Amino acid sequence: MSPALTTVGLLLLSNVFMTFAWYGHLKHLKASALWLAILVSWGIALFEYMLMVPANRIGSQVFSLAQLKILQEVITLSVFIPFAVLYMKEPFKLNYLYAGCCLLGAVYFMFWHKG
């Protein structure tokens, strides 16, 4: 598999773990002690880092640092919106669409702009 596809796949998986680590405790551990939520989140985040660090190392072969960051942000939003709407039962907002459009502009400037 190409380094670009491997990077996207690993970043996608790492973002699933990241999203659950950062926000899953709001659904499942809201009544628990803060220290417990922190420990559970750290445990989940370990898997995020085990995927994200190799993704960035592999991705650095074909992407610049800025391109890796923008790719990460696009993937983060792509994972977060379904998580928020489907898993956390938040209503869909047009702001999600607007944010996505802004990120598309960022992708354009990072990947295609010569300057």
C-alpha positions in Angstrom: 0.0 0.0 0.0 1.3 3.5 -0.8 2.6 5.7 2.0 -0.2 8.2 1.4 -3.0 5.7 1.8 -1.3 4.1 4.8 -1.0 7.5 6.4 -4.7 8.3 5.8 -5.8 4.9 7.1 -3.7 5.1 10.3 -4.8 8.7 10.9 -8.4 7.8 10.4 -8.1 5.0 13.0 -6.1 7.1 15.4 -8.8 9.8 15.2 -11.5 7.3 16.2 -9.5 6.6 19.3 -8.7 10.2 19.9 -12.4 11.2 19.6 -13.5 8.6 22.1 -10.6 9.5 24.4 -11.5 13.2 24.3 -15.3 13.0 24.3 -16.5 9.5 25.2 -16.2 10.1 28.9 -18.9 12.8 28.6 -21.4 10.0 27.7 -20.1 7.1 29.8 -18.3 8.6 32.8 -20.1 11.9 33.4 -21.1 10.8 36.9 -17.6 9.3 37.7 -14.8 11.0 39.4 -12.6 13.2 37.2 -9.5 11.2 37.9 -11.2 8.0 36.6 -12.3 9.8 33.4 -8.7 11.0 32.9 -7.2 7.5 33.4 -9.7 5.9 31.0 -9.1 8.7 28.5 -5.3 8.2 28.8 -5.7 4.5 28.2 -7.7 5.1 25.1 -5.3 7.8 23.9 -2.4 5.3 24.1 -3.9 3.5 21.1 -4.3 6.8 19.3 -0.6 7.6 19.7 0.4 4.0 18.7 -1.4 4.7 15.3 -0.7 8.5 14.9 3.0 8.4 15.4 3.7 5.8 12.7 1.1 7.6 10.5 3.1 10.8 10.7 6.5 9.0 10.2 5.2 7.2 7.1 3.3 10.3 5.9 6.5 12.5 6.2 7.9 10.5 3.2 5.2 12.0 0.9 3.7 15.0 2.6 5.2 18.2 4.1 4.6 18.9 7.8 1.9 21.4 6.9 0.2 19.0 4.6 0.2 16.3 7.4 -1.4 18.8 9.8 -4.2 19.8 7.4 -4.8 16.2 6.5 -5.1 15.5 10.3 -7.6 18.3 10.7 -9.8 17.1 7.8 -9.8 13.6 9.1 -10.6 14.9 12.6 -13.7 16.7 11.4 -14.7 13.7 9.3 -14.6 11.5 12.3 -16.0 14.0 14.8 -19.2 14.9 12.9 -20.5 11.3 12.7 -19.4 10.7 16.3 -21.2 13.8 17.5 -24.4 13.2 15.6 -24.7 9.4 15.6 -23.0 8.4 18.9 -23.5 11.4 21.1 -26.9 12.2 19.6 -26.1 15.9 19.0 -28.2 17.6 16.3 -26.5 18.2 13.0 -25.7 21.8 12.5 -24.9 23.7 9.3 -21.8 25.0 11.1 -20.3 21.5 10.5 -20.8 22.0 6.8 -19.3 25.5 6.9 -16.3 24.2 8.9 -15.8 21.5 6.3 -15.9 24.1 3.5 -13.2 26.1 5.3 -11.1 23.0 5.6 -11.4 22.4 1.9 -9.9 25.8 1.4 -7.1 24.9 3.7 -6.5 21.7 1.8 -6.4 23.6 -1.5 -3.8 26.1 -0.2 -1.6 23.4 1.4 -1.7 20.9 -1.4 -2.2 22.8 -4.6 -1.2 26.4 -4.1 2.2 27.3 -5.6 3.6 30.2 -3.7 
